[in-house]
């Protein structure tokens, strides 16, 4: 009796195991290949509970979501023989699980193939452009061509490559130092050129300013001479009019100015006779030198005339 119960229990356990092994579930994020002895029997895309032959069939799950791949950093040359270190990444989706299974089997195998494809596409495109292109907006067109090439080759593995991008582009350490020194030299040359141009412009501006100063001074001197001449003429005209009204007063006034200008110092002394036209106002306030010979007065002997103070 106990043996019968044991057999029944084993049979029930076997049935449960067989039943469980014949069922599998698929989520909305997955797609499943059903294999029988390594041969693909069907593809299951619908989510839910599904059945397969127990023991002789097995399932392989693949993700239906967008998958990321980070490529290793690789040192590559550009057209102008500059070495750069490129780190790229890609996003792809498995669109043909059967082809994917037959070519790379799993995601690890796809990562290996995708790395080779990206590496060869990067090298092919970078050898056609200069380093400066990678640092300009033209970089977007470069990445578009690389992504197109990777997408075409990825179709052979049952995947759709959605995008390929540069994550980082660096220079090797030794190249970075050399380029930095060259850039420093170029900036110093540019600074010297700008300073030389500035000095040239400064000299030009100064020369033009000096020329304008000379022209302005010449014009001012010319105008001053004209005004001075006109003033002198006007003054002479006024003097002439004034002198014409009273010639004797003018004679007196001019003589007094001569005395002032000639004998301006307090200690000025004149040794000699006080005769002659210059001293005519010394003997007479009207300018008649009565002591001079020929004028009816006594002869003037030698004497001393002191300048008025």
C-alpha positions as CSV (number, residue, x, y, z in Angstrom):
1,X,0.0,0.0,0.0
2,X,2.8,2.4,0.9
3,X,4.6,1.5,-2.4
4,X,1.5,2.3,-4.4
5,X,1.2,5.7,-2.7
6,X,4.9,6.3,-3.4
7,X,4.4,5.5,-7.1
8,X,1.3,7.7,-7.3
9,X,3.2,10.5,-5.7
10,X,6.2,10.2,-8.1
11,X,3.7,10.1,-11.0
12,X,2.0,13.2,-9.9
13,X,5.4,14.9,-9.4
14,X,6.5,13.9,-12.9
15,X,3.3,15.2,-14.4
16,X,3.8,18.5,-12.5
17,X,7.4,18.8,-13.8
18,X,6.3,17.9,-17.3
19,X,3.5,20.5,-17.2
20,X,5.7,23.2,-15.9
21,X,8.4,22.6,-18.4
22,X,5.9,22.8,-21.2
23,X,4.9,26.4,-20.3
24,X,6.7,29.6,-20.6
25,X,5.7,33.3,-20.3
26,X,6.7,36.2,-22.5
27,X,6.6,39.8,-21.2
28,X,6.0,42.9,-23.4
29,X,9.7,43.6,-23.2
30,X,10.8,40.3,-24.7
31,X,10.7,38.1,-27.8
32,X,11.4,34.4,-27.6
33,X,12.7,31.7,-30.0
34,X,11.5,28.2,-29.4
35,X,14.3,25.7,-30.2
36,X,14.1,21.9,-30.7
37,X,17.5,20.2,-30.6
38,X,19.1,23.6,-31.5
39,X,16.8,24.2,-34.5
40,X,14.5,27.2,-34.4
41,X,10.9,26.1,-34.5
42,X,9.0,29.4,-34.0
43,X,9.3,33.0,-32.9
44,X,7.0,34.2,-30.1
45,X,6.4,38.0,-30.0
46,X,3.1,38.1,-28.2
47,X,3.2,38.6,-24.4
48,X,1.5,36.1,-22.1
49,X,1.5,32.4,-21.4
50,X,2.7,30.0,-24.1
51,X,3.4,26.3,-24.4
52,X,6.2,24.1,-25.9
53,X,7.1,20.5,-26.0
54,X,8.6,19.5,-22.7
55,X,12.1,18.2,-22.5
56,X,12.8,18.4,-26.2
57,X,12.2,22.1,-26.7
58,X,13.8,25.0,-25.0
59,X,13.5,28.8,-25.3
60,X,15.9,31.7,-25.9
61,X,14.9,35.2,-24.8
62,X,15.9,38.4,-26.5
63,X,15.2,42.0,-25.4
64,X,12.9,44.0,-27.5
65,X,14.0,47.3,-26.0
66,X,16.8,49.7,-27.3
67,X,20.2,48.3,-26.2
68,X,23.3,50.3,-25.5
69,X,26.8,49.5,-26.5
70,X,30.0,51.3,-25.3
71,X,33.0,50.8,-27.6
72,X,36.5,50.7,-26.3
73,X,38.7,53.7,-26.7
74,X,40.8,53.4,-29.8
75,X,43.6,55.5,-31.2
76,X,43.0,56.4,-34.8
77,X,44.8,58.6,-37.4
78,X,43.1,61.5,-39.3
79,X,43.8,62.6,-42.9
80,X,46.4,65.2,-41.7
81,X,48.3,62.4,-39.8
82,X,47.0,63.4,-36.4
83,X,46.4,60.7,-33.8
84,X,43.2,60.9,-31.8
85,X,41.7,58.7,-29.1
86,X,38.1,58.0,-29.9
87,X,35.5,56.6,-27.5
88,X,32.1,55.9,-29.2
89,X,28.8,54.4,-28.2
90,X,25.9,52.9,-30.2
91,X,22.2,52.2,-29.6
92,X,20.5,49.3,-31.4
93,X,17.4,47.1,-31.3
94,X,17.0,43.4,-32.2
95,X,14.5,43.3,-35.1
96,X,15.2,39.8,-36.4
97,X,15.7,37.3,-33.5
98,X,16.2,34.4,-35.9
99,X,19.0,36.1,-37.9
100,X,20.4,37.4,-34.6
101,X,20.5,33.8,-33.2
102,X,22.1,32.4,-36.3
103,X,24.9,35.0,-36.6
104,X,25.9,36.1,-33.1
105,X,23.7,33.9,-30.8
106,X,23.5,36.4,-27.9
107,X,24.1,40.0,-26.9
108,X,27.8,39.3,-25.9
109,X,28.5,38.1,-29.4
110,X,26.7,41.1,-30.9
111,X,28.8,43.4,-28.8
112,X,32.0,41.9,-30.2
113,X,30.7,42.2,-33.8
114,X,29.4,45.7,-33.3
115,X,32.7,46.8,-31.8
116,X,34.5,45.6,-34.9
117,X,32.0,47.3,-37.2
118,X,32.2,50.6,-35.4
119,X,36.0,50.5,-35.2
120,X,36.3,49.9,-39.0
121,X,33.7,52.5,-39.8
122,X,35.4,55.1,-37.6
123,X,38.8,54.4,-39.1
124,X,37.5,54.6,-42.7
125,X,35.8,58.0,-42.1
126,X,38.4,59.6,-40.0
127,X,41.1,59.0,-42.5
128,X,39.1,61.1,-45.0
129,X,38.9,64.2,-42.8
130,X,41.3,66.5,-40.9
131,X,41.4,66.9,-37.2
132,X,39.8,70.3,-37.4
133,X,36.7,68.7,-38.9
134,X,36.1,66.7,-35.8
135,X,36.1,69.9,-33.8
136,X,33.6,71.8,-36.0
137,X,29.9,71.5,-36.8
138,X,30.9,69.3,-39.7
139,X,31.3,66.6,-37.0
140,X,27.6,66.0,-37.2
141,X,27.8,65.0,-40.9
142,X,30.8,62.8,-40.1
143,X,28.8,60.9,-37.4
144,X,25.8,60.6,-39.7
145,X,28.0,58.8,-42.3
146,X,29.5,56.5,-39.7
147,X,26.0,55.7,-38.3
148,X,24.8,54.9,-41.9
149,X,27.7,52.5,-42.5
150,X,27.2,50.8,-39.1
151,X,23.5,50.5,-39.7
152,X,24.0,48.8,-43.1
153,X,26.4,46.2,-41.7
154,X,24.3,45.7,-38.6
155,X,21.3,44.6,-40.8
156,X,23.2,41.4,-41.5
157,X,23.0,40.4,-37.8
158,X,19.3,41.1,-37.5
159,X,19.7,44.4,-35.6
160,X,18.7,48.0,-36.4
161,X,21.5,50.4,-35.3
162,X,19.6,53.5,-34.3
163,X,22.5,55.8,-33.6
164,X,26.3,56.0,-33.3
165,X,28.0,58.9,-31.4
166,X,31.3,60.1,-30.2
167,X,31.4,59.9,-26.4
168,X,34.8,61.4,-26.2
169,X,37.6,62.5,-28.6
170,X,41.0,63.2,-27.0
171,X,44.5,63.6,-28.2
172,X,47.3,61.2,-27.0
173,X,49.3,62.8,-24.2
174,X,52.4,63.4,-26.3
175,X,50.3,64.9,-29.1
176,X,48.4,67.1,-26.7
177,X,51.7,68.7,-25.4
178,X,53.0,69.2,-29.0
179,X,49.8,70.8,-30.2
180,X,49.6,73.0,-27.1
181,X,53.2,74.2,-27.7
182,X,52.3,74.9,-31.4
183,X,49.1,76.7,-30.5
184,X,51.1,78.8,-28.0
185,X,53.6,79.7,-30.6
186,X,50.9,80.6,-33.1
187,X,49.2,82.8,-30.5
188,X,52.4,84.6,-29.7
189,X,53.0,85.2,-33.4
190,X,49.5,86.5,-33.7
191,X,50.0,88.8,-30.7
192,X,53.3,90.1,-32.2
193,X,51.6,90.8,-35.5
194,X,48.7,92.6,-33.8
195,X,51.1,94.7,-31.7
196,X,53.2,95.6,-34.8
197,X,50.0,96.6,-36.7
198,X,49.0,98.7,-33.6
199,X,52.4,100.4,-33.6
200,X,52.1,101.1,-37.3
201,X,48.6,102.6,-36.9
202,X,49.7,104.6,-33.9
203,X,52.6,106.1,-35.9
204,X,50.2,106.9,-38.7
205,X,47.7,108.6,-36.4
206,X,50.5,110.6,-34.7
207,X,51.9,111.7,-38.0
208,X,48.5,112.7,-39.2
209,X,47.8,114.6,-35.9
210,X,51.2,116.4,-36.1
211,X,50.4,117.4,-39.7
212,X,47.0,118.7,-38.6
213,X,48.7,120.6,-35.8
214,X,51.2,122.2,-38.2
215,X,48.4,123.1,-40.6
216,X,46.2,124.6,-37.8
217,X,49.2,126.6,-36.4
218,X,50.1,127.8,-39.8
219,X,46.5,128.9,-40.5
220,X,46.3,130.5,-37.0
221,X,49.6,132.4,-37.6
222,X,48.4,133.5,-41.0
223,X,45.2,134.7,-39.5
224,X,47.0,136.4,-36.6
225,X,49.4,138.1,-39.0
226,X,46.4,139.3,-41.1
227,X,44.6,140.6,-38.0
228,X,47.8,142.1,-36.6
229,X,48.4,143.9,-39.9
230,X,44.8,145.1,-40.1
231,X,45.1,146.3,-36.4
232,X,48.4,148.0,-37.1
233,X,46.9,149.7,-40.1
234,X,43.9,150.7,-38.2
235,X,46.1,152.0,-35.3
236,X,48.3,153.9,-37.8
237,X,45.2,155.4,-39.3
238,X,44.0,156.5,-35.8
239,X,47.4,157.9,-35.0
240,X,47.5,159.8,-38.3
241,X,44.2,161.3,-37.6
242,X,45.2,162.2,-34.0
243,X,48.6,163.6,-35.2
244,X,46.9,165.7,-37.9
245,X,44.7,167.4,-35.3
246,X,47.7,168.7,-33.1
247,X,51.2,168.1,-34.6
248,X,52.9,170.0,-31.8
249,X,51.3,167.8,-29.2
250,X,52.2,164.7,-31.1
251,X,55.8,165.9,-31.4
252,X,55.9,166.5,-27.6
253,X,54.2,163.1,-26.9
254,X,56.6,161.2,-29.2
255,X,59.6,162.9,-27.6
256,X,58.5,162.1,-24.1
257,X,58.0,158.4,-25.1
258,X,61.6,158.5,-26.5
259,X,62.9,159.9,-23.2
260,X,61.0,157.2,-21.3
261,X,62.3,154.4,-23.5
262,X,65.8,155.6,-23.7
263,X,66.3,156.8,-20.1
264,X,64.1,154.3,-18.3
265,X,66.5,153.5,-15.4
266,X,66.7,155.7,-12.3
267,X,70.5,155.7,-12.4
268,X,70.8,156.5,-16.1
269,X,73.2,159.4,-16.8
270,X,74.0,161.3,-19.9
271,X,77.3,163.2,-20.1
272,X,77.5,165.9,-22.8
273,X,75.9,169.1,-23.9
274,X,72.1,169.3,-23.7
275,X,71.6,170.5,-27.2
276,X,70.3,169.1,-30.4
277,X,66.8,168.2,-31.5
278,X,66.5,165.3,-29.0
279,X,66.9,167.6,-26.0
280,X,64.9,170.6,-27.3
281,X,62.3,170.1,-24.6
282,X,65.0,170.3,-21.9
283,X,65.4,174.1,-22.3
284,X,61.8,175.0,-23.3
285,X,58.5,173.3,-22.7
286,X,57.5,174.3,-26.3
287,X,60.6,172.7,-27.7
288,X,62.5,175.8,-28.6
289,X,66.2,175.5,-27.6
290,X,67.0,179.1,-26.9
291,X,70.5,178.4,-25.9
292,X,71.4,176.8,-29.1
293,X,73.6,178.8,-31.5
294,X,71.7,180.7,-34.2
295,X,68.6,181.1,-32.1
296,X,69.4,184.4,-30.5
297,X,70.3,183.0,-27.1
298,X,73.5,182.7,-25.3
299,X,75.8,180.1,-26.5
300,X,75.6,176.9,-24.5
301,X,78.8,175.8,-23.2
302,X,79.7,172.3,-22.3
303,X,77.4,171.0,-19.6
304,X,75.7,168.0,-18.2
305,X,72.2,167.0,-18.7
306,X,70.6,164.5,-16.4
307,X,67.7,162.4,-17.5
308,X,64.5,163.2,-15.8
309,X,63.4,160.7,-13.2
